[in-house]
């Protein structure tokens, strides 16, 4: 039985594409990737006029290719990867209907959640397509998201999965030992919703007492220039902006760091947290998405309810003072991540689950 996974082109540096890029080598030959170009990428690269001209052509092309793959592979299992947003659900409801017309089983991995749109669906301001009630199985990243589907009266089995850590990222890594805590790492899009200002203000509080510490910021985003200007205006020293990194440069940032901070406002399952754990970093973050289902407070680091930088600074300082505890957390996190979050462990579970739906 073949399995077709609909995914954005996997060399695009984005969440869903990156997820399946990391899993690809650990799937069997039964898995076929049906890759498409996301409309947002076309609009960003070529502008609105080219986007409007190309989208109708691409929609027809993507539909014909999808039908061709179904016919050639004799009713394969289909895995769709939308977020719970109006445009993504409309797109993949259409593919679900095609797959069901040809007698295929369909699984859906809901990656992101537009809470505003979800509220409208709950309040009947927006209608959910009947196609979603014909799906054979769902994958979600958190129990919170399973609850949403149950409230929508979804009857299909709902399976938990996770984002992943690429095996090659930590290949050859020696066991980390923390003897002092001087370097804080923030790795995410530079956006308010990722908690960038909370991270900087946390560092500002700590640096007044510990002037030798540094904050290293990795990532791109719409607020990057604004944030750089903000730190200059406040004369906050020892903040290093590294921009977007990949490969060995990214690996080196994890190696240099002593603790990872992500005061995010909301997530599904933040891959950067899992990567930081795999490198043996204590985590200071917030109780969001799938983190709630596994994170052991005080054993893996700290989850903080508020967005108050004083609360984040307090927890980081605890670990700066007690480096033995920081080192114990480091050893625990590295072991836990390698047992639960590596792509080589996640891919076979997803494949087995799909075969058995």
SERODREN-844138 format. One line per 10 residues: number of its first residue (from 1); for each residue z negated, x negated, y negated of C-alpha. Coordinates in steps of 0.5 Angstrom, whole numbers, plus 500, padded with zeros to 3 digits. Each point is the difference from the previous one (the first is absolute). Layout:
BEGIN
NUM = Z,X,Y ~ ... .
% end
This chain:
BEGIN
1 = 500,500,500 ~ 502,497,493 ~ 496,501,494 ~ 503,500,493 ~ 496,498,494 ~ 503,502,493 ~ 497,495,495 ~ 503,497,494 ~ 503,494,500 ~ 495,495,503 .
11 = 502,494,495 ~ 498,504,494 ~ 493,498,498 ~ 496,507,501 ~ 495,503,504 ~ 504,504,505 ~ 505,495,501 ~ 495,494,500 ~ 496,504,506 ~ 506,500,504 .
21 = 503,493,499 ~ 493,497,502 ~ 500,505,506 ~ 507,499,502 ~ 500,494,505 ~ 494,503,504 ~ 504,506,502 ~ 504,501,506 ~ 508,500,500 ~ 498,508,500 .
31 = 499,500,493 ~ 506,501,495 ~ 499,499,493 ~ 504,505,496 ~ 500,497,493 ~ 502,503,493 ~ 500,498,493 ~ 494,504,496 ~ 503,504,494 ~ 494,496,496 .
41 = 503,494,501 ~ 507,502,498 ~ 498,503,494 ~ 495,493,498 ~ 506,495,502 ~ 506,504,497 ~ 498,505,495 ~ 500,508,500 ~ 507,501,499 ~ 502,496,506 .
51 = 494,503,504 ~ 503,507,499 ~ 507,498,502 ~ 498,496,506 ~ 494,505,503 ~ 505,506,502 ~ 504,495,504 ~ 494,496,503 ~ 497,507,502 ~ 506,502,504 .
61 = 501,493,503 ~ 493,500,502 ~ 500,507,503 ~ 506,498,504 ~ 497,493,503 ~ 494,504,502 ~ 504,505,504 ~ 504,494,503 ~ 494,497,502 ~ 497,506,503 .
71 = 506,501,504 ~ 502,493,502 ~ 492,499,503 ~ 500,507,503 ~ 494,504,497 ~ 496,494,498 ~ 493,501,497 ~ 500,500,493 ~ 495,497,495 ~ 500,502,493 .
81 = 496,496,494 ~ 499,505,494 ~ 495,500,495 ~ 497,507,499 ~ 504,501,493 ~ 505,505,499 ~ 506,496,500 ~ 498,496,506 ~ 498,506,504 ~ 507,504,498 .
91 = 504,494,503 ~ 496,499,506 ~ 500,508,501 ~ 507,499,500 ~ 500,495,506 ~ 495,503,504 ~ 504,506,500 ~ 506,496,502 ~ 496,497,506 ~ 498,506,502 .
101 = 507,503,500 ~ 502,495,505 ~ 493,501,504 ~ 497,494,498 ~ 492,499,500 ~ 498,498,493 ~ 494,496,498 ~ 498,499,492 ~ 496,495,497 ~ 497,502,494 .
111 = 499,494,495 ~ 498,502,493 ~ 497,506,497 ~ 502,503,494 ~ 493,504,499 ~ 503,504,494 ~ 506,502,504 ~ 495,501,506 ~ 496,505,496 ~ 506,504,498 .
121 = 501,501,507 ~ 493,502,502 ~ 500,505,494 ~ 507,503,502 ~ 504,497,494 ~ 504,496,504 ~ 503,502,507 ~ 499,496,506 ~ 507,500,504 ~ 499,503,507 .
131 = 503,494,503 ~ 493,496,499 ~ 498,505,505 ~ 505,498,505 ~ 498,493,500 ~ 497,498,507 ~ 495,494,498 ~ 497,498,493 ~ 498,493,498 ~ 495,499,495 .
141 = 496,494,497 ~ 493,503,499 ~ 496,506,502 ~ 500,503,493 ~ 508,501,501 ~ 499,503,507 ~ 495,505,496 ~ 506,502,495 ~ 505,501,506 ~ 495,505,504 .
151 = 499,504,493 ~ 507,501,500 ~ 500,503,507 ~ 504,494,503 ~ 499,501,508 ~ 503,494,502 ~ 496,494,503 ~ 498,495,494 ~ 499,493,502 ~ 497,494,496 .
161 = 503,494,499 ~ 499,494,495 ~ 504,496,495 ~ 501,493,503 ~ 499,492,499 ~ 506,496,502 ~ 498,495,505 ~ 504,495,497 ~ 496,500,494 ~ 494,498,503 .
171 = 503,495,505 ~ 497,493,501 ~ 494,502,495 ~ 494,497,502 ~ 493,504,500 ~ 498,501,492 ~ 493,497,499 ~ 497,502,493 ~ 495,495,497 ~ 501,503,493 .
181 = 503,505,496 ~ 504,498,494 ~ 507,504,501 ~ 501,507,500 ~ 507,503,502 ~ 503,507,497 ~ 507,501,504 ~ 503,506,498 ~ 505,504,495 ~ 498,499,493 .
191 = 498,507,499 ~ 494,504,497 ~ 500,504,506 ~ 499,493,504 ~ 494,498,496 ~ 502,494,497 ~ 496,502,493 ~ 494,501,505 ~ 501,493,503 ~ 501,496,494 .
201 = 494,503,497 ~ 496,499,506 ~ 502,492,499 ~ 499,500,493 ~ 492,502,502 ~ 500,495,505 ~ 503,495,496 ~ 495,500,495 ~ 494,498,505 ~ 505,496,504 .
211 = 505,496,496 ~ 503,496,505 ~ 503,506,504 ~ 507,503,500 ~ 504,506,501 ~ 507,499,503 ~ 505,506,499 ~ 506,501,505 ~ 505,505,499 ~ 505,504,495 .
221 = 499,506,496 ~ 502,504,494 ~ 493,498,497 ~ 501,492,501 ~ 502,498,493 ~ 495,505,497 ~ 494,497,505 ~ 502,493,498 ~ 499,502,493 ~ 494,503,501 .
231 = 497,494,503 ~ 502,496,494 ~ 497,504,495 ~ 494,501,503 ~ 500,492,501 ~ 498,501,508 ~ 501,493,503 ~ 502,498,507 ~ 504,506,502 ~ 507,497,503 .
241 = 506,505,501 ~ 504,498,505 ~ 505,506,500 ~ 503,502,507 ~ 500,496,506 ~ 502,500,507 ~ 500,495,506 ~ 496,493,499 ~ 499,501,493 ~ 496,507,502 .
251 = 497,497,505 ~ 497,494,496 ~ 497,505,495 ~ 496,503,506 ~ 498,493,502 ~ 497,499,493 ~ 496,506,499 ~ 493,501,502 ~ 500,508,499 ~ 505,505,499 .
261 = 499,506,495 ~ 504,506,500 ~ 497,506,495 ~ 505,505,502 ~ 500,507,498 ~ 504,502,506 ~ 503,498,506 ~ 503,501,507 ~ 498,494,504 ~ 500,494,495 .
271 = 504,494,504 ~ 497,495,495 ~ 493,502,502 ~ 502,499,508 ~ 504,493,498 ~ 494,498,496 ~ 495,502,506 ~ 505,496,505 ~ 499,494,495 ~ 492,500,501 .
281 = 499,503,493 ~ 494,505,498 ~ 503,506,497 ~ 497,504,494 ~ 504,506,499 ~ 500,508,500 ~ 499,505,505 ~ 507,502,500 ~ 505,503,506 ~ 499,496,506 .
291 = 495,495,498 ~ 495,506,501 ~ 502,500,507 ~ 498,493,502 ~ 497,496,495 ~ 492,498,501 ~ 497,500,493 ~ 496,493,500 ~ 503,498,506 ~ 507,499,497 .
301 = 498,500,493 ~ 499,506,496 ~ 503,506,498 ~ 498,503,493 ~ 501,507,498 ~ 500,499,493 ~ 505,496,495 ~ 495,497,496 ~ 501,492,500 ~ 493,499,500 .
311 = 499,503,507 ~ 506,495,502 ~ 497,494,497 ~ 493,502,503 ~ 503,500,507 ~ 504,494,499 ~ 494,496,497 ~ 496,502,506 ~ 505,496,505 ~ 500,494,495 .
321 = 493,499,500 ~ 499,501,508 ~ 506,496,502 ~ 498,501,508 ~ 501,507,499 ~ 506,499,497 ~ 502,495,506 ~ 498,505,505 ~ 504,506,497 ~ 506,495,500 .
331 = 499,499,508 ~ 499,507,501 ~ 506,502,496 ~ 505,495,503 ~ 498,502,507 ~ 501,508,499 ~ 506,499,496 ~ 503,496,506 ~ 498,505,505 ~ 502,506,496 .
341 = 506,499,495 ~ 505,495,502 ~ 507,502,501 ~ 500,498,507 ~ 495,505,502 ~ 502,506,496 ~ 507,500,502 ~ 499,501,507 ~ 495,506,499 ~ 505,503,495 .
351 = 506,500,505 ~ 496,502,506 ~ 497,506,496 ~ 507,502,498 ~ 503,500,507 ~ 494,504,502 ~ 501,506,495 .
% end
